[in-house]
Amino acid sequence: MLSTGDLSTLKLNTEYRSVKEQPVTGFYKPCLQQSVLYRRAAGYFRSSVFQITGDSIISFVQRGGKIRLICSPELDSDDIDSMALGYARRSEAVALKLIETINELLSDHRSSFHTKLLATLISVSALEIKLAVRADRKGLYHEKIGVFSDDLGHRVSFKGSANETWSAWGQQGNFESIEVFCDWRGGLEAERVAKHAKHFDSLWSENDADVEVFPFPTLAVEHLKKAAFEKLHDVQSELILPVVARRSPLPHQASAVEAWERQNKRGIFEHATGSGKTFTAIVAIRSHIQLGLPCLVLVPSRLLLEQWAREIRDELPGVALLLAGGGHDKWKLPRRLTSMTDADQDLGGRVVLATMQTAASPDFRSKVMGGGHLLIVADEVHQSGSPQNSKIYEIDAAFRLGLSATPKRYGDPGGTAMMFRYFGDVVPPPITLQDAVAAGRLVPYEYHPHPINLTAEEADEWKNLSKKIQLEIARQKADENGRKPVSDKAKMLLISRSRIAKKARAKVRLAADIIQRHFEPGQSWLIYCEDSGQLKEVLGELRDMGIAASEYHSSMEGDREATMAWFREYGGILVSIRCLDEGVDIPAVSHGLILASSQNPRQFIQRRGRVLRRSPGKQIAVIHDAIVVPADLETEPEQTSLLRAEMARSIEFAQYALNRGGAAGLRAIAIESGIDIASLAEVGTEGE
């Protein structure tokens, strides 16, 4: 039984333009809610349009509403109607192709729901589709008209550039325009409505001499109906929440999100690298955007921007996604970023994914619509505390979530304090590397430290720089607490001294020896170097020994993506710079050789965690670490700080390894040198 609807009660504009007049909420949905018949002719149809109509399409059908749709068979592969590849009426070949593509669409999580909804509407006789081609086969059938009719005899027609697709009607889609005509207004408007209705009916009855109209093959229609939901109610619940989850969170991930929500949706996940913190954040994001609200995700690099984009598209199919930074500049278009962060829930769930550098710019920040509706998520949140990136803290967001294995900024208490003030405290409990291994998120590992010494020339340079550092610090006046500040000059000297250990000549020879003794075909080795100079030396040493190796870094010649794809597929030896810090996802690595030593605990924790990522067939990882130690502390006492820093990293690595005795020799050196091993956790005060 049809419930009475009255189109004449609507106050409709004579025209609508996407972005400006919001045709979905101002025109499309209200007309659908008041109608019992919707006649539509369009060049293209995509079932993703149901994401725009939402549950309005269900209430329309429940009231007995009918849709008659005519569209061109020249559609792309994203939708079910792309399957009509030929014009032969009721052709068996076309039917078989339709059935084949139906199966493909149903097996793809990105299209399965909308395909099932399409099948349901056809199954309950609410939707009938016909295809149209020019009778002379020259060009496409591409006109776009629509007619809404209520059960009181009122009609609304429209004509314009919009197809029946998400991109035509969606706020984040194309810029489209339509003209609207209401027959109760009389005059030319009523005349236009009558002409549009008459033309559609002529097409539908297949009586137009210039356009050939024919139905889908019966075999394909019957096959499609098999995929229909059993009841319209089954569809309704999913339409209200169009962002469909692909997988469920693990217990520690679900608990983390719940704890964050108890902190008023503010805080930082301190989760070990490889523990799945990206997906944990996506669980929080999904809950937010299902309310029709926007989320702003910030990452520190282009590489992470690309990885997050893949994760979002995979885990949040159908969500409107806008990229900013890393070569993506569509956010600069008029009102694009503003509409993507607007509070209007009718716009649906939206995600803006931006690099921190771009988000910190005045242009970006001025276009963001902040307030009580916005969720901001920052990956590697510690990097947001830098002087430049911290400008993002001016963005007003009611809900805030940071992600980091080590949130405290190394050597920057001021930046760390700003970060915690903005994002909130660490959400308890933190997830450690041991937790991640125990939960099966990371593989167990062996750790093999390899002590090496500085050359006589390097030792002399270390000694000279140590004296300069002492003199520079001695010149500084103590503060009220009796502590002497580290001047910029002292910081530069400390950096120069630390580079001596990082680029120690003995590391190149060590790398070659380890590869020669331990590398076997089928393994995947990653050699992590300090800089391009060290990388070239290692590559040269290996090639001189007849060992093939590839390089991977931001300034390399050749195709980085192709190199990484080859390594992921076939393994071998990859010599790289910074890829473990930048977040490159290479879980297949079976062996890591770390030449680039670091006194920054965050860096070596990240490097270790990335080597331990799970991969099919990977049961264990092996880490080799070049550790610079003094040849004799009695003659080289100024290298005590070097030994303490290197030992701190090595003992922390060895503590949770399968071979816990791996660092026994280093411990003996430390004890003989009078170093309190228990105090090594405090190491980490020097700059790099």
C-alpha positions in Angstrom: 0.0 0.0 0.0 1.5 3.3 -1.1 1.8 6.0 1.6 0.9 9.5 0.3 3.8 11.7 -0.8 3.4 15.2 -2.1 6.2 16.6 -4.2 4.5 20.0 -4.3 5.3 20.6 -0.7 9.0 20.8 -1.6 10.7 24.1 -2.1 13.0 23.3 -5.0 15.4 25.6 -6.7 15.4 25.9 -10.5 18.9 24.6 -10.7 21.5 22.9 -8.6 25.3 22.8 -8.8 27.4 20.2 -6.9 29.5 21.8 -4.1 27.5 25.0 -4.2 23.9 24.0 -3.7 24.3 20.4 -2.4 21.9 18.6 -4.8 21.8 15.4 -2.8 20.4 16.8 0.4 18.5 19.7 -1.3 17.0 17.9 -4.2 17.7 14.2 -4.8 16.8 12.7 -1.4 13.7 14.9 -0.8 12.2 14.1 -4.2 12.9 10.4 -3.6 11.2 10.5 -0.3 8.0 12.1 -1.8 7.8 9.9 -4.9 6.4 6.6 -5.9 8.0 6.5 -9.4 11.5 7.5 -10.5 12.2 7.4 -14.2 15.8 8.0 -15.1 17.7 8.0 -18.4 21.5 8.5 -18.1 24.6 7.7 -20.1 26.2 6.0 -17.1 24.9 4.2 -14.0 26.9 3.0 -11.0 25.4 1.2 -8.1 27.7 3.3 -5.9 25.0 6.0 -6.2 23.2 4.1 -3.4 25.9 5.3 -1.1 24.5 8.8 -1.7 20.8 7.9 -1.4 21.4 5.9 1.8 18.4 4.5 3.6 16.1 6.9 1.5 16.2 4.2 -1.2 14.9 1.6 1.2 12.0 3.7 2.5 11.2 4.5 -1.1 11.0 0.8 -2.0 9.1 0.0 1.2 6.4 2.5 0.2 6.0 0.6 -3.1 8.2 2.9 -5.1 9.5 1.9 -8.5 12.6 2.9 -10.5 12.9 2.6 -14.3 16.4 3.1 -15.5 17.7 3.5 -19.0 21.5 3.7 -19.5 24.2 3.1 -22.1 26.0 -0.3 -22.1 29.3 1.6 -22.6 30.2 1.5 -18.9 33.5 0.9 -17.2 34.5 -2.2 -15.3 33.7 -0.8 -11.8 30.0 -1.5 -12.1 27.7 -4.3 -13.1 26.4 -2.6 -16.2 29.9 -2.6 -17.8 29.3 -6.2 -18.7 27.1 -5.4 -21.7 29.9 -5.4 -24.1 27.9 -6.1 -27.2 24.7 -4.7 -28.7 23.1 -8.0 -29.7 19.7 -8.3 -28.1 19.3 -11.2 -25.7 22.6 -12.5 -26.8 23.8 -15.6 -25.0 27.4 -14.3 -25.2 26.4 -11.1 -23.4 24.5 -13.0 -20.8 27.6 -15.2 -20.0 29.8 -12.1 -19.8 27.3 -10.5 -17.4 27.3 -13.6 -15.2 31.1 -13.7 -15.2 31.3 -10.1 -14.1 28.6 -10.4 -11.5 30.7 -13.1 -9.9 33.8 -10.9 -9.9 31.9 -8.0 -8.4 30.4 -10.2 -5.6 33.9 -11.5 -4.7 35.4 -8.0 -4.4 34.7 -6.4 -1.0 34.7 -2.9 -2.6 31.7 -3.7 -4.9 30.0 -6.7 -3.3 27.5 -4.7 -1.1 26.3 -2.4 -3.8 26.0 -5.3 -6.2 23.9 -7.2 -3.7 21.7 -4.1 -3.2 21.2 -3.8 -6.9 20.2 -7.5 -7.0 17.8 -7.0 -4.1 16.0 -4.0 -5.8 15.7 -6.1 -9.0 14.5 -9.1 -7.1 11.7 -7.3 -5.3 10.7 -5.7 -8.6 11.6 -2.2 -7.4 14.1 -1.6 -10.1 14.1 -2.4 -13.8 17.0 -1.6 -16.1 17.1 -1.3 -19.8 20.1 -0.6 -22.1 20.1 2.0 -24.9 22.3 2.5 -28.0 22.0 4.7 -31.0 20.2 2.9 -33.7 22.8 3.9 -36.2 25.6 2.7 -33.9 27.4 6.1 -34.2 28.5 7.3 -30.8 27.0 6.7 -27.4 23.5 7.2 -25.9 24.5 9.9 -23.5 21.5 12.1 -22.5 20.6 12.7 -18.9 17.0 13.3 -17.8 15.0 12.3 -14.8 11.3 12.4 -13.7 10.0 12.0 -10.2 6.2 11.3 -9.8 4.1 11.2 -6.6 0.8 9.4 -6.2 -1.1 12.8 -6.3 -0.1 13.4 -9.9 2.7 15.9 -9.3 5.9 15.5 -11.2 9.4 17.0 -11.1 11.8 16.6 -13.9 15.5 17.5 -14.2 18.1 17.7 -17.0 21.8 18.4 -16.9 25.3 17.0 -16.8 24.8 14.5 -13.9 24.9 10.8 -14.6 23.4 8.3 -12.1 26.7 7.8 -10.2 28.3 8.6 -6.9 30.9 10.9 -8.6 28.0 12.9 -10.3 26.0 13.4 -7.1 28.6 13.1 -4.3 29.9 16.2 -2.6 33.5 15.0 -3.3 32.7 14.0 -6.8 32.6 15.9 -10.1 31.4 19.5 -10.5 27.9 18.9 -12.1 24.8 21.0 -12.6 21.1 20.2 -13.3 18.1 22.3 -14.1 14.8 21.5 -12.3 11.2 21.8 -13.5 8.0 21.4 -11.4 4.7 20.9 -13.2 2.6 22.5 -10.4 4.3 25.8 -11.1 2.6 25.8 -14.5 3.7 27.6 -17.7 7.0 26.6 -19.4 8.0 24.5 -16.4 4.9 22.2 -16.7 5.5 22.0 -20.5 9.1 20.9 -19.9 8.1 18.2 -17.4 5.5 16.9 -19.8 8.1 16.7 -22.7 10.6 14.9 -20.5 8.1 12.3 -19.3 6.8 11.7 -22.8 10.3 11.3 -24.2 11.2 8.8 -21.4 8.1 6.8 -21.9 8.8 6.6 -25.7 12.2 5.2 -24.9 11.0 2.8 -22.3 8.3 1.4 -24.7 11.1 0.9 -27.3 9.3 3.0 -29.8 12.0 5.7 -30.4 13.3 5.4 -34.0 16.7 6.8 -33.2 17.5 4.9 -30.0 17.4 1.2 -29.6 16.4 0.2 -26.1 16.5 -3.5 -24.8 16.4 -5.2 -21.5 19.2 -7.2 -19.8 19.4 -10.8 -20.9 17.1 -12.9 -18.7 19.9 -15.4 -17.8 22.0 -12.6 -16.3 19.1 -11.1 -14.4 18.2 -14.4 -12.8 21.8 -15.0 -11.8 22.0 -11.6 -10.3 18.9 -12.2 -8.2 20.6 -15.1 -6.5 22.9 -12.6 -4.8 20.0 -10.5 -3.4 19.5 -10.0 0.4 16.7 -12.1 1.8 14.9 -9.0 3.2 15.0 -5.3 2.7 15.7 -5.0 6.4 19.0 -6.8 5.9 20.0 -4.0 3.5 18.8 -1.1 5.6 21.2 -1.8 8.5 24.2 -1.8 6.2 23.1 1.3 4.3 23.0 3.3 7.5 26.6 2.2 8.1 28.1 2.1 4.6 31.7 1.7 5.7 31.9 -2.1 5.9 34.6 -3.6 8.0 36.9 -6.1 6.2 38.4 -7.7 9.4 37.9 -7.5 13.1 40.4 -6.0 15.5 42.5 -8.3 17.7 41.8 -8.2 21.5 44.7 -5.7 22.2 43.5 -3.5 19.4 39.9 -3.4 20.5 41.0 -2.8 24.1 43.2 0.1 23.0 40.4 1.8 21.2 38.1 1.4 24.2 40.7 2.8 26.5 41.1 5.8 24.2 37.4 6.4 24.2 37.4 6.4 28.0 40.0 9.2 27.8 37.5 11.3 25.9 39.0 10.2 22.6 42.3 11.8 23.2 45.7 10.1 23.7 48.6 8.3 22.1 49.0 4.6 21.3 52.5 3.7 22.4 52.5 0.4 20.4 55.6 -1.4 19.2 56.5 -1.3 15.5 54.7 -4.2 13.8 52.0 -4.6 16.5 49.3 -3.3 14.1 48.8 0.2 15.3 47.8 1.5 11.9 44.8 -0.9 11.9 44.1 -0.1 15.5 43.8 3.6 14.5 41.6 2.6 11.5 39.2 0.9 13.9 38.8 4.2 15.7 38.5 6.1 12.4 35.8 3.8 11.2 33.6 4.4 14.3 34.0 8.1 13.7 33.2 8.3 10.0 30.3 5.9 10.3 28.6 8.9 12.0 29.0 10.9 8.8 31.9 12.9 10.3 35.4 13.7 8.9 38.8 12.6 9.9 42.2 14.1 9.2 45.1 11.7 9.1 48.7 13.1 9.2 51.9 11.2 8.3 55.5 12.4 8.2 56.5 11.2 4.7 55.2 10.6 1.2 56.0 6.9 1.7 53.7 6.6 4.6 51.1 8.7 2.8 51.0 6.0 0.0 50.9 3.1 2.6 48.1 4.7 4.6 46.1 5.4 1.3 46.3 1.7 0.5 45.2 0.7 4.0 42.3 3.1 4.0 41.0 2.1 0.6 41.3 -1.6 1.6 39.8 -1.4 5.1 37.3 1.4 4.5 35.9 0.7 1.1 33.7 3.4 -0.3 34.9 6.2 2.0 35.6 9.6 0.4 39.4 10.0 0.5 41.4 13.2 -0.3 45.2 13.1 -0.4 47.2 16.2 0.4 51.0 16.5 -0.1 53.5 14.2 -1.7 52.5 15.5 -5.1 48.8 15.5 -4.4 47.3 19.0 -4.6 43.6 18.7 -5.4 42.9 19.8 -1.8 43.8 23.3 -3.1 40.7 23.4 -5.4 38.0 25.8 -4.2 36.1 24.4 -1.2 37.5 20.9 -1.6 39.3 20.7 1.7 36.6 22.8 3.4 33.8 20.4 2.4 35.9 17.4 3.3 36.2 18.6 6.8 32.8 20.2 7.2 30.6 19.2 10.1 27.6 18.3 7.9 26.8 14.6 8.5 24.8 14.5 5.3 28.1 14.6 3.5 29.0 11.2 4.9 32.2 9.8 6.3 35.3 11.4 4.9 39.1 11.1 5.4 41.7 13.6 4.5 45.2 12.1 4.4 48.0 14.6 4.5 51.7 14.9 5.1 52.6 16.8 8.2 54.6 19.3 6.2 51.5 20.1 4.0 49.1 20.2 7.0 51.4 22.6 8.8 51.2 25.1 6.0 49.1 28.3 6.5 47.1 27.6 3.3 46.1 24.1 4.5 45.2 25.1 8.0 43.1 28.0 6.9 40.9 25.7 4.8 40.3 23.0 7.5 36.9 23.3 9.2 37.9 22.5 12.8 35.6 22.0 15.7 33.7 19.4 17.8 33.1 17.1 14.8 36.7 16.6 13.7 39.0 13.6 14.5 42.8 14.1 13.9 45.1 11.1 13.8 48.9 11.5 13.6 51.1 8.5 12.7 54.7 8.7 14.0 53.3 11.4 16.3 56.6 12.2 17.8 57.5 13.9 14.5 54.6 16.4 15.0 56.6 18.0 17.8 59.2 19.6 15.5 59.2 23.5 15.2 57.6 23.3 11.7 55.2 20.4 12.2 53.9 21.6 15.5 51.9 24.2 13.7 49.3 21.5 13.2 48.5 21.9 16.9 46.6 25.1 15.8 44.0 22.9 14.1 40.9 22.6 16.3 39.9 19.0 16.6 37.7 17.7 19.4 39.1 14.1 19.1 42.8 13.4 18.8 44.9 10.2 18.4 48.6 9.8 18.1 50.6 6.7 17.1 54.2 5.9 17.9 56.4 3.1 19.1 58.4 5.7 21.0 56.4 8.9 21.5 59.0 10.9 23.4 61.1 13.1 21.2 64.8 12.3 21.5 66.7 15.3 23.0 63.6 17.6 22.7 61.7 17.8 26.0 59.9 21.0 24.8 58.6 19.4 21.6 57.6 16.3 23.6 55.6 18.4 26.1 53.8 20.3 23.3 52.9 17.0 21.7 51.4 15.5 24.9 49.5 18.7 25.6 47.8 18.5 22.3 47.2 14.8 21.9 46.9 13.7 25.5 48.6 11.1 27.6 49.7 7.6 26.5 46.7 5.3 26.4 47.4 2.4 28.8 48.8 -0.1 28.5 51.6 0.4 26.0 52.3 -2.5 23.7 55.9 -3.5 23.9 58.0 -5.5 21.4 57.7 -8.5 23.8 53.9 -8.1 23.8 53.9 -8.1 20.0 56.0 -11.2 19.7 53.9 -13.0 22.3 50.7 -12.0 20.4 52.1 -13.4 17.2 52.3 -10.0 15.5 56.2 -10.2 15.2 58.5 -13.1 14.8 61.1 -14.2 17.4 64.6 -13.2 16.5 68.3 -13.9 17.0 70.6 -11.1 17.8 74.3 -11.2 16.9 76.4 -8.1 17.8 79.8 -7.7 16.2 82.4 -5.6 18.0 84.6 -3.5 15.8 87.2 -0.8 16.6 87.9 2.7 15.2 91.0 3.1 13.1 93.9 5.0 14.6 92.9 8.0 12.5 89.3 7.8 13.5 90.3 7.4 17.2 92.4 10.5 17.0 89.6 12.5 15.4 87.2 11.2 18.2 89.7 12.4 20.8 90.1 15.8 19.3 86.4 16.4 19.0 85.9 15.2 22.6 88.3 17.8 23.8 86.5 20.5 21.8 83.2 19.4 23.2 84.5 19.6 26.8 86.0 23.1 26.3 82.7 24.3 24.7 80.6 23.0 27.5 83.0 24.4 30.1 82.6 27.8 28.6 78.8 27.8 29.3 77.3 29.3 32.4 75.3 27.0 34.7 71.6 27.6 35.0 69.8 28.0 38.4 69.8 24.2 38.8 73.6 24.1 38.3 73.3 22.5 34.8 75.2 23.8 31.9 73.2 24.1 28.7 74.5 22.5 25.5 75.2 25.3 23.0 74.5 25.0 19.3 78.2 24.7 18.7 78.5 21.8 21.1 75.6 20.1 19.5 77.3 20.3 16.1 80.5 18.9 17.6 78.5 16.1 19.1 76.9 15.3 15.8 80.3 15.3 14.1 81.7 12.9 16.7 78.8 10.5 16.5 79.2 10.3 12.7 82.7 8.9 13.3 81.2 5.8 14.9 78.4 5.6 12.4 80.7 5.6 9.4 83.6 3.6 10.9 85.7 2.1 8.2 85.7 -1.3 9.7 81.9 -1.6 9.2 82.3 -2.0 5.4 84.7 -4.9 5.7 82.5 -6.4 8.4 79.4 -6.3 6.2 81.3 -8.1 3.4 82.6 -10.8 5.8 79.1 -11.4 7.3 77.5 -11.7 3.9 80.2 -14.0 2.6 79.9 -16.3 5.6 76.2 -16.3 6.2 74.2 -15.4 3.1 72.4 -18.2 1.4 70.2 -18.1 -1.8 66.5 -17.7 -1.1 67.2 -15.4 1.9 66.2 -11.8 2.0 69.0 -9.6 3.5 68.7 -5.9 4.3 71.9 -4.0 4.9 71.1 -0.7 6.6 73.7 2.0 5.9 74.3 5.5 7.4 74.6 7.5 4.2 75.2 7.2 0.5 78.9 7.1 0.9 78.8 4.1 3.1 76.2 2.5 0.8 78.5 2.9 -2.2 81.4 1.4 -0.3 79.4 -1.6 0.8 78.1 -2.2 -2.7 81.6 -1.9 -4.2 83.0 -4.3 -1.6 80.3 -6.9 -2.3 80.6 -6.6 -6.1 84.4 -7.0 -5.9 83.7 -10.3 -4.2 81.3 -11.3 -6.9 78.2 -10.9 -4.7 75.2 -9.4 -6.4 73.3 -6.7 -4.4 70.8 -4.0 -5.2 70.5 -0.5 -3.7 67.4 1.3 -2.5 67.2 4.9 -1.4 65.4 8.2 -2.3 68.0 9.6 -4.7 68.9 6.3 -6.5 68.9 6.0 -10.2 66.3 3.7 -11.6 62.9 2.7 -10.4 62.6 2.4 -6.6 59.2 0.7 -6.7 60.4 -1.9 -9.2 63.5 -2.6 -7.1 61.4 -3.1 -4.0 58.9 -5.2 -5.8 61.7 -7.5 -7.1 63.2 -7.8 -3.6 59.8 -8.6 -2.0 59.3 -11.3 -4.7 62.7 -12.9 -5.0 64.8 -11.8 -2.0 68.5 -11.4 -2.3 70.6 -8.5 -0.8 69.3 -5.0 -0.6 71.6 -2.2 0.6 69.6 0.8 1.8 69.5 4.1 3.6 66.8 5.2 6.0 64.1 2.8 4.7 63.7 1.3 8.2 63.1 4.7 9.6 60.7 5.9 6.9 58.3 3.1 7.3 58.9 0.9 4.2 56.8 -2.2 4.6 59.1 -5.1 3.7 58.0 -7.9 6.0 59.8 -10.6 4.0 63.2 -9.5 5.3 64.7 -12.6 7.0 68.1 -11.0 7.9 69.0 -7.5 8.9 72.5 -6.1 9.1 72.6 -2.7 10.8 75.7 -0.6 10.1 74.0 2.7 10.9 74.4 2.9 14.6 72.1 5.3 16.5 72.1 6.7 20.0 68.4 7.6 19.4 66.4 4.8 21.1 63.5 5.4 18.8 65.5 4.7 15.7 66.9 1.4 16.7 63.6 0.2 18.1 61.9 1.0 14.8 64.7 -0.7 12.8 64.5 -3.8 14.8 60.7 -3.9 14.7 60.5 -3.6 10.9 62.9 -6.6 10.4 60.6 -8.6 12.7 57.4 -8.2 10.8 55.5 -11.4 9.9 55.5 -12.8 6.4 54.3 -16.1 4.9 56.9 -18.8 5.6 58.9 -16.5 7.9 59.4 -18.2 11.3 62.4 -16.3 12.7 64.5 -13.2 11.9 68.2 -12.7 12.4 69.7 -9.4 13.2 73.4 -8.6 12.9 74.6 -5.4 14.5 78.0 -3.6 14.1 79.0 -2.3 17.5 81.9 0.2 17.8 83.9 -0.4 21.0 87.3 1.1 22.1 90.3 -1.1 21.5 91.6 -0.1 25.0 89.8 2.3 27.4 93.1 2.8 29.3 94.7 4.5 26.3 91.4 5.8 24.8 89.4 6.9 27.9 87.6 9.6 25.9 85.7 6.7 24.1 83.8 5.8 27.3 80.7 7.7 26.1 80.9 5.8 22.8 81.0 2.5 24.6 78.1 3.4 26.8 75.9 4.4 23.9 76.7 1.4 21.8 76.3 -1.0 24.7 72.9 0.5 25.6 71.6 -0.4 22.2 73.2 -3.8 22.0 72.1 -5.0 25.5 68.5 -3.7 24.8 68.5 -5.7 21.5 69.9 -8.8 23.2 67.5 -8.8 26.2 64.6 -10.2 24.3 66.4 -12.3 21.6 66.2 -16.0 21.4 69.9 -16.2 22.0 70.1 -14.0 25.1 73.8 -14.6 25.5 74.5 -12.8 22.2 75.8 -9.7 24.0 77.7 -11.6 26.7 81.1 -10.5 25.3 80.0 -6.9 25.2 78.8 -7.0 28.8 82.2 -8.4 29.8 83.9 -5.4 28.0 81.6 -3.0 29.8 82.1 -4.6 33.2 85.9 -4.6 32.7 85.7 -0.9 31.8 83.8 -0.1 35.0 80.5 0.7 33.3 77.4 0.0 35.4 75.2 -2.0 33.0 72.1 -1.2 34.9 72.6 2.5 34.2 72.7 2.0 30.5 69.0 2.5 30.2 69.7 6.2 31.0 71.9 6.6 27.9 70.5 8.7 25.2 71.4 12.3 26.0 73.8 13.1 23.1 72.6 14.7 19.9 73.2 13.0 16.6 
